[in-house]
């Protein structure tokens, strides 16, 4: 039975948080007191008080207990099913049987050589020994060649299946993540998601298959060696069984701790990756604020936590290996006493065979238990990947309507929305209509619900109420079909790795002439070829113009602009506003705007505050109301 509990990377009142800015407690202190304060700088009162509420930065579900059989089952199914796995196991057994036969033949050969060397008077034994020698010279190389070929075929076949499983699990993970609702991305930070696609997939790509391959080989080797030794002296089985049962019981206790530590190691890696990603994204702000040392200390805390968990797992694993090694030393000592001190009737070749196989047994058995425990720990990565394949998916079903939309009239009827499906609603009872070809500006303070409003139009979230486009409820349409009819230019420009053509026309549905026309429209003159690779050092303004090209070439009748002027200079801002007014006149335009200098270019303004539309109308009429919210926002700018 598995239990789940959340593991959080938290910042709360009990943590040691070093503040960025400090204030002095008393400006009238003496020089001596001031020097004392400097020595104890970290103990001064922080400018920002520590919150009494726990702030969860990284929340991830940690599964407890053993890895369930269903996880192994799904991994084997991804490998190709039961038949192919049985074929791999069968080939592994055949290879081990041939290896044991080779060892047995070597002992027969040694006995024959002993007869030829020591007994030169018994002609009958000499003839028989000589025949065995010639047989071994012919048969042994043939069996060794067959064994080598089968081993190579088995290994290649296994890695083909492993690559297939890894690719299938990766594609399944990717398809489920990209089709998840936006709540999934709101709940799981980028570090957690990247950890699944990096460390977990790396384990499934390389480490888990290698452990499986070694496990099969060591298991077959252990069974083969035990049977081979038992054919010489069956009494060896008694201590072998007793000691192995003891190790199995110890292993059962170890797995509880080992699995928990391995899961914890993966969980503590997520904040580390997320912190690196966030730091690189905000590097200019960090340098401008001169808080490099503070962020370095926070990163060190994340790194120390991850390193501690990883080191603890390694120590626990080494302790278990020590127990196994002790068990093997006892078994080896017993075997030496049994065959050398208590048994003097066994032939020399058989004694050599037994001693060499016992030495091999101590190694293979030790590695077998290591692989069993290691595989159990590593299968937690498959468990974590499969966890993300169970996320709630967007509904892709619906009715596709040809030549839709035509009039592009948008109606919101009693639309409500809450991020956490609780009483705190972000959008409250929205009712408004946007007419065909109307240019609408959505205005409001930060956090008022502007972006959430346009998110519901693209059905990024489930909402209450109805949204109609051309009198068609968008909930009845397939999500992909709906979004293919709406162009969105985001605040932060998104550029793909690839050529200029792939960035402007990712679906490859438009002619080169149309693409060049849009490039000239936005005055993006730095490119000479559509197949030219996009430079990573493009400015924000250039990236925003490429995104604008993407919307122009698609020619969707509904276009959404999400504060596209927020991060560009005044010259580019004027250019973008001119492009919108000249090229989107026949489109229904919805724009979230923060800079109100171009507010008069719009037909309708919706002023949003705390999820409610408190003002709506033409810009001129709303600006005449000196006590209105739009008028106050306009005055502040």
C-alpha positions as CSV (number, residue, x, y, z in Angstrom):
1,X,0.0,0.0,0.0
2,X,1.4,3.4,-1.0
3,X,0.9,6.5,0.9
4,X,1.6,10.0,-0.5
5,X,2.6,13.1,1.4
6,X,3.8,16.4,0.1
7,X,7.5,17.3,0.4
8,X,8.1,21.0,0.3
9,X,11.1,23.2,-0.1
10,X,9.9,25.9,2.2
11,X,10.9,29.3,3.5
12,X,9.3,29.9,6.9
13,X,9.9,31.7,10.1
14,X,12.2,29.0,11.4
15,X,14.6,29.2,8.5
16,X,17.8,31.3,8.6
17,X,17.0,33.9,5.9
18,X,19.6,36.6,5.4
19,X,17.9,39.8,4.3
20,X,19.0,42.0,1.5
21,X,18.5,45.4,3.1
22,X,18.7,46.4,6.8
23,X,17.7,49.4,8.8
24,X,19.4,50.7,11.8
25,X,17.6,50.4,15.1
26,X,18.8,53.7,16.6
27,X,20.4,56.6,14.8
28,X,21.6,58.2,18.1
29,X,23.7,55.2,19.2
30,X,27.3,55.9,20.2
31,X,30.3,55.0,18.0
32,X,31.0,52.0,20.1
33,X,27.4,50.7,19.7
34,X,27.6,51.3,16.0
35,X,30.8,49.2,15.7
36,X,29.0,46.4,17.6
37,X,26.1,46.5,15.2
38,X,28.5,46.2,12.3
39,X,30.0,43.1,13.8
40,X,26.6,41.6,14.3
41,X,25.2,42.8,10.9
42,X,23.2,39.6,10.3
43,X,21.2,40.1,13.5
44,X,19.8,43.5,12.7
45,X,16.1,44.0,12.0
46,X,15.3,43.2,8.4
47,X,13.6,45.7,6.3
48,X,11.1,43.0,5.1
49,X,9.6,41.2,8.0
50,X,9.6,37.4,7.9
51,X,6.2,36.1,7.2
52,X,4.5,33.9,9.7
53,X,2.8,32.0,7.0
54,X,4.6,29.1,5.3
55,X,5.5,29.9,1.7
56,X,5.7,26.7,-0.4
57,X,8.2,27.2,-3.2
58,X,8.5,23.7,-4.5
59,X,5.7,21.2,-3.8
60,X,6.1,17.7,-5.0
61,X,4.3,14.4,-4.1
62,X,6.6,11.8,-2.6
63,X,5.4,8.2,-2.8
64,X,6.4,6.0,0.0
65,X,7.0,2.3,0.2
66,X,8.1,-0.2,-2.5
67,X,7.8,0.5,-6.2
68,X,4.5,-1.1,-7.2
69,X,4.3,-4.0,-9.6
70,X,2.2,-1.9,-12.0
71,X,5.2,0.3,-12.5
72,X,7.3,-2.7,-13.7
73,X,4.4,-3.9,-15.8
74,X,4.1,-0.6,-17.7
75,X,7.8,-0.4,-18.2
76,X,7.9,-4.0,-19.7
77,X,4.9,-3.1,-21.8
78,X,6.8,-0.1,-23.1
79,X,9.7,-2.5,-23.9
80,X,7.5,-4.4,-26.3
81,X,5.5,-6.7,-24.2
82,X,5.8,-10.1,-22.4
83,X,6.9,-12.1,-25.5
84,X,10.0,-10.0,-26.2
85,X,11.0,-9.9,-22.5
86,X,10.6,-13.7,-22.3
87,X,12.8,-14.0,-25.4
88,X,15.5,-11.9,-23.8
89,X,15.4,-14.0,-20.6
90,X,15.5,-17.2,-22.7
91,X,18.6,-16.0,-24.6
92,X,20.2,-15.0,-21.3
93,X,19.5,-18.5,-19.9
94,X,21.0,-20.2,-23.0
95,X,24.1,-18.0,-22.8
96,X,24.6,-18.9,-19.1
97,X,24.0,-22.6,-19.9
98,X,26.7,-22.5,-22.5
99,X,29.1,-20.6,-20.1
100,X,28.5,-23.3,-17.5
101,X,29.2,-26.0,-20.1
102,X,32.4,-24.3,-21.1
103,X,33.5,-24.3,-17.4
104,X,32.6,-28.0,-17.1
105,X,34.5,-28.9,-20.3
106,X,37.5,-27.0,-18.9
107,X,37.5,-29.2,-15.8
108,X,37.2,-32.4,-18.0
109,X,40.1,-31.1,-20.0
110,X,42.2,-30.5,-16.9
111,X,41.4,-34.0,-15.6
112,X,42.5,-35.5,-19.0
113,X,45.7,-33.5,-18.9
114,X,46.3,-34.8,-15.3
115,X,45.9,-38.4,-16.5
116,X,48.3,-37.9,-19.5
117,X,50.9,-36.3,-17.2
118,X,50.7,-38.6,-14.2
119,X,49.5,-42.0,-15.5
120,X,51.7,-43.2,-18.4
121,X,51.3,-47.0,-17.7
122,X,47.6,-47.5,-18.1
123,X,47.2,-47.4,-21.9
124,X,43.4,-47.5,-21.8
125,X,43.2,-44.4,-19.6
126,X,45.8,-42.7,-21.8
127,X,43.8,-43.4,-25.0
128,X,40.6,-42.1,-23.3
129,X,42.3,-39.0,-22.0
130,X,43.9,-38.3,-25.4
131,X,40.5,-38.6,-27.1
132,X,39.0,-36.1,-24.6
133,X,41.8,-33.7,-25.3
134,X,41.1,-33.7,-29.0
135,X,37.4,-33.4,-28.4
136,X,37.9,-30.3,-26.3
137,X,40.2,-28.8,-28.9
138,X,37.4,-29.0,-31.4
139,X,34.2,-28.6,-29.4
140,X,35.3,-25.8,-26.9
141,X,36.2,-23.2,-29.6
142,X,32.8,-23.9,-31.3
143,X,30.8,-23.4,-28.1
144,X,32.8,-20.3,-27.2
145,X,32.0,-18.8,-30.6
146,X,28.3,-19.7,-30.4
147,X,28.2,-18.2,-26.9
148,X,29.8,-15.0,-28.0
149,X,27.4,-14.5,-30.9
150,X,24.3,-15.2,-28.8
151,X,25.6,-12.9,-26.1
152,X,26.0,-10.1,-28.7
153,X,22.6,-10.7,-30.2
154,X,21.0,-10.8,-26.8
155,X,22.6,-7.5,-25.8
156,X,21.8,-5.7,-29.0
157,X,18.2,-6.9,-28.9
158,X,17.8,-5.8,-25.3
159,X,19.1,-2.3,-26.0
160,X,16.8,-2.0,-28.9
161,X,13.9,-2.8,-26.6
162,X,15.3,-0.4,-24.0
163,X,15.6,2.5,-26.5
164,X,12.0,1.8,-27.6
165,X,10.8,1.9,-24.0
166,X,12.6,5.1,-23.3
167,X,11.3,6.8,-26.4
168,X,7.8,5.7,-25.7
169,X,7.8,6.9,-22.1
170,X,9.4,10.2,-23.1
171,X,6.7,10.8,-25.8
172,X,4.0,9.8,-23.4
173,X,5.3,12.2,-20.8
174,X,5.7,15.0,-23.3
175,X,2.2,14.5,-24.8
176,X,0.5,14.4,-21.4
177,X,2.4,17.5,-20.1
178,X,1.6,19.7,-23.1
179,X,-2.0,18.6,-23.0
180,X,-2.5,19.3,-19.3
181,X,-4.6,22.2,-18.0
182,X,-2.8,25.4,-17.0
183,X,-3.4,24.5,-13.4
184,X,-0.8,21.8,-13.8
185,X,1.8,24.4,-14.7
186,X,0.6,26.8,-12.0
187,X,1.1,24.0,-9.4
188,X,4.4,22.6,-10.7
189,X,7.3,25.0,-11.1
190,X,9.6,24.8,-14.1
191,X,12.4,23.1,-12.0
192,X,10.1,20.2,-11.1
193,X,9.0,19.6,-14.7
194,X,12.6,20.0,-16.1
195,X,13.7,17.4,-13.5
196,X,11.3,14.9,-15.0
197,X,12.6,15.5,-18.5
198,X,16.3,15.6,-17.6
199,X,17.4,13.4,-14.7
200,X,14.4,11.0,-14.7
201,X,14.6,10.4,-18.5
202,X,18.4,10.1,-18.3
203,X,17.9,7.2,-15.9
204,X,15.4,5.6,-18.1
205,X,17.6,6.1,-21.2
206,X,20.8,4.7,-19.9
207,X,21.0,3.6,-16.2
208,X,17.8,1.5,-15.7
209,X,18.4,-0.6,-18.9
210,X,22.0,-1.2,-17.9
211,X,21.0,-2.3,-14.4
212,X,18.3,-4.6,-15.9
213,X,20.9,-6.2,-18.2
214,X,23.4,-6.7,-15.4
215,X,20.7,-8.1,-13.2
216,X,19.7,-10.7,-15.7
217,X,23.3,-11.7,-16.3
218,X,24.2,-11.9,-12.6
219,X,21.0,-13.9,-11.8
220,X,21.7,-16.4,-14.5
221,X,25.3,-16.5,-13.5
222,X,24.5,-17.1,-9.8
223,X,22.0,-19.9,-10.6
224,X,24.4,-21.5,-13.1
225,X,27.3,-21.5,-10.7
226,X,25.3,-22.9,-7.8
227,X,24.0,-25.8,-9.9
228,X,27.5,-26.4,-11.2
229,X,29.0,-26.6,-7.7
230,X,26.1,-28.7,-6.5
231,X,26.9,-31.3,-9.2
232,X,30.3,-31.7,-7.5
233,X,29.1,-31.6,-3.8
234,X,25.4,-31.1,-3.0
235,X,26.1,-30.3,0.6
236,X,27.3,-26.9,-0.5
237,X,23.6,-25.9,-1.1
238,X,22.8,-25.8,2.6
239,X,25.0,-22.9,3.7
240,X,24.3,-21.2,0.4
241,X,20.6,-21.2,1.0
242,X,20.9,-20.2,4.6
243,X,23.1,-17.2,4.0
244,X,21.0,-16.1,1.0
245,X,17.8,-16.1,3.0
246,X,19.5,-14.0,5.6
247,X,20.7,-11.5,3.0
248,X,17.2,-11.3,1.5
249,X,15.7,-10.4,4.9
250,X,18.3,-7.6,5.3
251,X,17.6,-6.4,1.8
252,X,13.9,-6.1,2.5
253,X,14.7,-3.7,5.4
254,X,17.3,-1.8,3.3
255,X,14.9,-1.2,0.4
256,X,12.5,0.8,2.6
257,X,15.3,3.3,3.4
258,X,17.0,3.1,0.1
259,X,13.8,3.9,-1.9
260,X,12.9,6.7,0.4
261,X,16.3,8.3,0.1
262,X,16.4,7.9,-3.7
263,X,13.0,9.6,-4.1
264,X,14.1,12.3,-1.7
265,X,17.3,12.8,-3.8
266,X,15.2,13.4,-6.9
267,X,12.8,15.7,-5.1
268,X,15.5,17.9,-3.7
269,X,17.1,18.2,-7.2
270,X,14.0,20.0,-8.6
271,X,14.5,23.3,-6.6
272,X,18.1,23.3,-7.7
273,X,17.2,23.1,-11.4
274,X,14.4,25.7,-11.0
275,X,16.7,28.1,-9.1
276,X,19.3,27.9,-11.9
277,X,16.6,28.5,-14.6
278,X,15.1,31.4,-12.6
279,X,18.5,33.0,-12.0
280,X,19.5,32.9,-15.7
281,X,16.2,34.4,-16.7
282,X,16.5,37.2,-14.2
283,X,20.2,37.8,-14.5
284,X,20.0,41.5,-15.6
285,X,17.7,42.3,-12.7
286,X,20.0,40.5,-10.2
287,X,23.1,42.4,-11.4
288,X,21.2,45.7,-11.4
289,X,20.0,45.0,-7.8
290,X,23.5,43.8,-6.7
291,X,22.1,40.8,-4.9
292,X,24.5,38.2,-6.3
293,X,25.8,37.2,-2.9
294,X,22.3,36.7,-1.5
295,X,21.3,34.5,-4.4
296,X,24.5,32.6,-4.2
297,X,23.8,31.8,-0.6
298,X,20.3,30.6,-1.4
299,X,21.6,28.5,-4.2
300,X,24.2,27.0,-1.8
301,X,21.4,26.0,0.5
302,X,19.5,24.2,-2.3
303,X,22.7,22.5,-3.4
304,X,23.6,21.5,0.2
305,X,20.2,19.9,0.7
306,X,20.5,18.0,-2.6
307,X,24.1,16.9,-1.8
308,X,23.1,15.8,1.7
309,X,20.3,13.6,0.4
310,X,22.5,12.1,-2.3
311,X,25.4,11.5,0.1
312,X,23.0,9.8,2.6
313,X,21.8,7.5,-0.1
314,X,25.3,6.6,-1.1
315,X,26.3,5.9,2.5
316,X,23.2,3.7,3.0
317,X,24.0,1.8,-0.2
318,X,27.6,1.2,0.8
319,X,26.5,-0.1,4.2
320,X,24.3,-2.7,2.5
321,X,27.1,-3.6,0.2
322,X,29.3,-4.2,3.3
323,X,26.7,-6.6,4.7
324,X,26.6,-8.5,1.4
325,X,30.4,-8.7,1.3
326,X,30.5,-10.1,4.8
327,X,28.0,-12.8,3.8
328,X,30.1,-13.7,0.8
329,X,33.3,-14.0,2.9
330,X,31.5,-16.5,5.2
331,X,30.3,-18.5,2.2
332,X,33.8,-18.6,0.6
333,X,35.4,-19.6,3.9
334,X,32.9,-22.5,4.3
335,X,33.5,-23.7,0.8
336,X,37.2,-23.7,1.1
337,X,37.0,-25.7,4.4
338,X,34.5,-28.1,2.8
339,X,36.4,-28.9,-0.4
340,X,40.0,-28.7,0.9
341,X,39.9,-29.9,4.5
342,X,37.0,-32.3,4.6
343,X,36.9,-33.7,1.1
344,X,40.1,-35.4,-0.3
345,X,38.4,-37.7,-2.9
346,X,37.4,-35.1,-5.5
347,X,39.5,-34.9,-8.7
348,X,41.9,-32.1,-9.2
349,X,39.9,-30.6,-12.1
350,X,36.7,-30.6,-10.1
351,X,38.4,-29.0,-7.1
352,X,39.8,-26.3,-9.4
353,X,36.4,-25.9,-11.0
354,X,34.7,-25.5,-7.6
355,X,37.2,-23.0,-6.2
356,X,37.1,-20.9,-9.3
357,X,33.3,-21.0,-9.4
358,X,33.0,-20.2,-5.7
359,X,35.2,-17.1,-6.2
360,X,33.0,-16.2,-9.2
361,X,29.9,-16.9,-7.1
362,X,31.0,-14.4,-4.4
363,X,31.3,-11.7,-7.0
364,X,28.2,-12.5,-9.0
365,X,26.0,-12.9,-5.9
366,X,27.3,-9.7,-4.4
367,X,26.6,-7.9,-7.7
368,X,23.2,-9.6,-8.0
369,X,22.0,-8.2,-4.7
370,X,23.5,-4.8,-5.6
371,X,21.6,-4.8,-8.9
372,X,18.3,-5.9,-7.2
373,X,18.4,-3.0,-4.7
374,X,19.7,-0.5,-7.3
375,X,17.0,-1.4,-9.8
376,X,14.3,-1.0,-7.1
377,X,15.8,2.5,-6.3
378,X,16.1,3.4,-10.0
379,X,12.6,2.3,-10.9
380,X,11.4,5.3,-8.9
381,X,12.3,7.4,-12.0
382,X,9.8,5.3,-14.1
383,X,7.3,5.8,-11.2
384,X,7.8,9.6,-11.3
385,X,7.5,9.8,-15.1
386,X,4.3,7.7,-15.0
387,X,3.0,10.0,-12.3
388,X,2.9,12.8,-14.9
389,X,1.1,10.7,-17.4
390,X,-1.9,10.6,-15.1
391,X,-2.6,14.3,-15.1
392,X,-6.0,15.6,-16.1
393,X,-6.0,16.3,-19.8
394,X,-7.7,19.0,-21.9
395,X,-10.8,17.7,-23.7
396,X,-10.0,17.6,-27.4
397,X,-13.5,16.5,-28.4
398,X,-16.0,18.8,-30.0
399,X,-17.7,19.9,-33.2
400,X,-15.5,21.4,-36.0
401,X,-17.4,24.2,-37.9
402,X,-16.3,25.0,-41.4
403,X,-15.6,28.7,-42.3
404,X,-15.9,29.7,-38.6
405,X,-15.8,32.4,-37.3
406,X,-17.3,34.9,-39.8
407,X,-18.6,37.8,-37.8
408,X,-16.2,37.4,-34.8
409,X,-18.7,38.7,-32.3
410,X,-17.6,37.7,-28.8
411,X,-20.0,37.4,-25.8
412,X,-19.2,36.7,-22.2
413,X,-22.3,35.6,-20.2
414,X,-22.0,35.3,-16.4
415,X,-18.3,34.1,-16.6
416,X,-16.7,33.2,-13.2
417,X,-13.3,31.6,-12.6
418,X,-11.3,30.5,-9.6
419,X,-7.7,29.1,-9.9
420,X,-8.1,26.7,-7.0
421,X,-11.8,25.9,-7.4
422,X,-12.6,27.6,-4.1
423,X,-14.6,30.6,-3.0
424,X,-11.9,33.1,-4.0
425,X,-13.0,34.0,-7.6
426,X,-10.5,35.8,-9.9
427,X,-13.3,36.6,-12.4
428,X,-16.7,37.5,-11.2
429,X,-20.0,37.6,-13.2
430,X,-18.5,39.0,-16.4
431,X,-21.1,40.0,-19.0
432,X,-20.1,42.0,-22.0
433,X,-20.1,41.9,-25.8
434,X,-17.4,42.6,-28.3
435,X,-18.7,43.4,-31.8
436,X,-17.2,42.4,-35.1
437,X,-14.0,44.3,-36.1
438,X,-14.1,46.2,-32.8
439,X,-10.8,47.2,-31.1
440,X,-11.1,46.5,-27.4
441,X,-8.6,47.6,-24.7
442,X,-8.6,45.9,-21.3
443,X,-7.2,48.1,-18.6
444,X,-6.5,47.6,-14.9
445,X,-4.0,47.3,-12.2
446,X,-1.6,44.4,-11.8
447,X,-3.5,41.3,-10.5
448,X,-6.9,42.6,-11.5
449,X,-7.7,39.7,-13.8
450,X,-6.8,41.0,-17.2
451,X,-4.7,38.1,-18.4
452,X,-7.0,35.6,-16.8
453,X,-9.9,37.1,-18.8
454,X,-8.2,36.4,-22.2
455,X,-7.0,33.0,-20.9
456,X,-10.6,31.9,-20.6
457,X,-11.2,33.0,-24.2
458,X,-8.5,30.5,-25.3
459,X,-9.9,27.9,-22.8
460,X,-6.6,27.6,-21.0
461,X,-8.7,27.1,-17.8
462,X,-12.1,25.6,-17.0
463,X,-14.5,28.4,-16.1
464,X,-18.1,28.8,-15.1
465,X,-20.6,30.4,-17.5
466,X,-20.6,30.7,-21.2
467,X,-18.4,32.4,-23.9
468,X,-19.9,32.7,-27.4
469,X,-18.1,33.5,-30.6
470,X,-20.6,33.9,-33.5
471,X,-23.3,32.5,-31.2
472,X,-21.3,29.2,-30.8
473,X,-20.4,28.2,-27.2
474,X,-16.6,27.7,-27.4
475,X,-16.9,24.8,-24.9
476,X,-18.5,22.8,-27.7
477,X,-15.5,23.2,-29.9
478,X,-12.3,21.2,-29.9
479,X,-9.6,23.1,-28.0
480,X,-7.0,22.8,-30.9
481,X,-9.6,24.1,-33.4
482,X,-10.6,27.0,-31.2
483,X,-7.0,28.1,-30.6
484,X,-6.1,27.8,-34.3
485,X,-8.6,30.5,-35.0
486,X,-7.1,33.0,-32.5
487,X,-3.7,34.7,-32.7
488,X,-2.0,35.7,-29.5
489,X,1.1,38.0,-29.3
490,X,2.4,37.6,-25.7
491,X,4.1,40.2,-23.5
492,X,7.3,38.1,-23.4
493,X,8.2,37.3,-27.0
494,X,8.6,33.5,-27.7
495,X,11.3,32.6,-30.2
496,X,11.9,29.0,-31.3
497,X,15.3,27.5,-32.1
498,X,15.5,27.3,-35.9
499,X,15.2,29.4,-39.0
500,X,13.3,32.6,-39.6
501,X,10.7,30.8,-41.7
502,X,10.1,28.2,-38.8
503,X,9.5,31.1,-36.4
504,X,7.1,33.1,-38.5
505,X,5.3,30.1,-40.1
506,X,5.8,27.1,-37.8
507,X,3.1,25.1,-39.6
508,X,4.5,25.8,-43.0
509,X,1.2,26.8,-44.5
510,X,2.1,30.1,-46.2
511,X,4.0,31.1,-49.3
512,X,7.4,32.8,-49.1
513,X,5.9,36.0,-50.7
514,X,3.4,36.3,-47.8
515,X,6.1,35.9,-45.2
516,X,8.4,38.5,-46.9
517,X,5.4,40.9,-47.1
518,X,4.9,40.7,-43.3
519,X,8.6,41.1,-42.7
520,X,8.6,44.3,-44.7
521,X,5.4,45.5,-43.0
522,X,7.1,45.3,-39.5
523,X,10.3,46.8,-41.0
524,X,12.5,43.9,-39.9
525,X,15.4,44.4,-42.3
526,X,18.2,42.5,-40.6
527,X,17.3,39.2,-42.3
528,X,18.2,38.4,-45.9
529,X,17.1,34.8,-46.1
530,X,14.1,32.9,-44.7
531,X,16.3,29.9,-43.9
532,X,18.7,32.0,-41.9
533,X,19.1,30.8,-38.3
534,X,17.7,33.0,-35.6
535,X,20.4,34.6,-33.5
536,X,20.0,34.1,-29.7
537,X,21.3,37.7,-29.2
538,X,18.3,39.4,-30.8
539,X,16.9,42.3,-28.8
540,X,13.5,42.1,-27.1
541,X,12.1,44.6,-29.7
542,X,13.3,42.4,-32.6
543,X,11.8,39.3,-31.0
544,X,8.5,41.1,-30.5
545,X,8.4,42.1,-34.1
546,X,8.9,38.5,-35.2
547,X,6.0,37.5,-33.0
548,X,3.9,40.3,-34.6
549,X,4.9,38.8,-38.0
550,X,3.6,35.5,-36.8
551,X,0.2,37.0,-36.1
552,X,0.1,38.9,-39.4
553,X,0.9,35.9,-41.6
554,X,-1.8,33.8,-39.9
555,X,-4.6,36.3,-40.6
556,X,-6.8,35.0,-37.9
557,X,-9.9,37.2,-37.5
558,X,-9.5,37.4,-33.7
559,X,-6.2,38.7,-32.4
560,X,-5.1,39.2,-28.8
561,X,-2.2,41.4,-27.7
562,X,-1.0,40.9,-24.2
563,X,0.9,44.1,-23.2
564,X,3.2,43.8,-26.2
565,X,4.5,47.3,-25.6
566,X,5.6,46.6,-22.0
567,X,9.2,45.7,-22.8
568,X,10.0,47.7,-25.9
569,X,11.4,51.1,-26.5
570,X,9.3,54.1,-27.5
571,X,10.3,53.9,-31.2
572,X,9.3,50.3,-31.5
573,X,6.2,51.0,-29.5
574,X,5.1,53.6,-32.0
575,X,5.9,51.3,-34.8
576,X,3.8,48.4,-33.3
577,X,0.9,50.7,-32.7
578,X,1.0,51.9,-36.3
579,X,1.2,48.3,-37.6
580,X,-1.9,47.4,-35.5
581,X,-4.0,50.3,-36.6
582,X,-3.1,49.9,-40.3
583,X,-3.0,46.1,-40.7
584,X,-5.6,44.8,-38.2
585,X,-8.5,47.1,-39.2
586,X,-10.6,44.2,-40.4
587,X,-9.9,42.1,-37.4
588,X,-11.5,41.8,-33.9
589,X,-8.7,43.0,-31.6
590,X,-8.4,42.5,-27.9
591,X,-5.5,44.2,-26.2
592,X,-4.3,44.3,-22.7
593,X,-2.5,47.6,-22.3
594,X,-0.6,49.2,-19.5
595,X,0.7,52.3,-21.3
596,X,-2.4,54.4,-21.9
597,X,-1.0,56.9,-24.3
598,X,-2.7,55.1,-27.3
599,X,-6.0,54.5,-25.5
600,X,-7.9,56.7,-27.9
601,X,-7.1,54.4,-30.8
602,X,-9.5,51.8,-29.4
603,X,-13.3,51.6,-29.8
604,X,-14.1,50.1,-26.5
605,X,-12.3,50.1,-23.1
606,X,-13.0,47.5,-20.3
607,X,-11.6,48.6,-16.9
608,X,-11.1,45.5,-14.7
609,X,-10.6,45.6,-11.0
610,X,-10.6,42.5,-8.7
611,X,-12.1,40.4,-11.4
612,X,-15.0,42.7,-12.1
613,X,-15.6,45.1,-15.0
614,X,-16.2,48.4,-13.2
615,X,-16.1,50.6,-16.3
616,X,-16.9,50.0,-19.9
617,X,-17.4,52.4,-22.9
618,X,-15.5,54.4,-25.4
619,X,-12.2,55.9,-24.3
620,X,-13.4,59.5,-24.7
621,X,-16.5,59.0,-22.6
622,X,-14.6,57.2,-19.8
623,X,-11.9,59.9,-19.7
624,X,-14.5,62.6,-19.2
625,X,-15.4,61.0,-15.9
626,X,-12.8,62.7,-13.6
627,X,-13.6,60.3,-10.8
628,X,-13.5,57.2,-12.9
629,X,-10.7,54.6,-12.6
630,X,-9.5,55.0,-16.2
631,X,-9.2,58.7,-15.7
632,X,-7.2,58.2,-12.6
633,X,-4.9,55.7,-14.2
634,X,-4.4,58.0,-17.2
635,X,-3.5,60.9,-14.9
636,X,-0.8,58.8,-13.1
637,X,1.0,58.2,-16.4
